[in-house]
Amino acid sequence: MYVDDKKANRLNDKAIVIRWHKLCKGTVLTQRYIQGEKLSKTELIFFNQTVNQYRERLSSISWFMRLLNEDIARKANKEDNCTGRFYSLPSMALTLRAA
């Protein structure tokens, strides 16, 4: 796996926010920015911090794996008709039986 940091740093704020919104919901500020609303100076400070965080996360392999694993876990929980962050009753029962 390869991350092109130079390309990630060349992307403008709008491109970063659009890419992040394909993965996650984003914040109220990023949603307003994408809709074309004008942000105040204070909001822009927080927006810029958020965009920098998104930029780092989008070029992080560990964040990629986190989001990938979360999606897989959600699908597995839906398939098993259960909820839970890491373990649910059916998977815990299988784990206990195996032990």
Buried (B, 14 or more C-beta within 10 A) or exposed (E): EEEEEEEBEEBEBEEBBBBBBEBEEBBEBBEBBEEEEEBEEEBEEBBEEBBEEBBEBBBEEEBBEEEEEEEEBEEBBEEEEBEBEEEBEBBEEEEEEEE
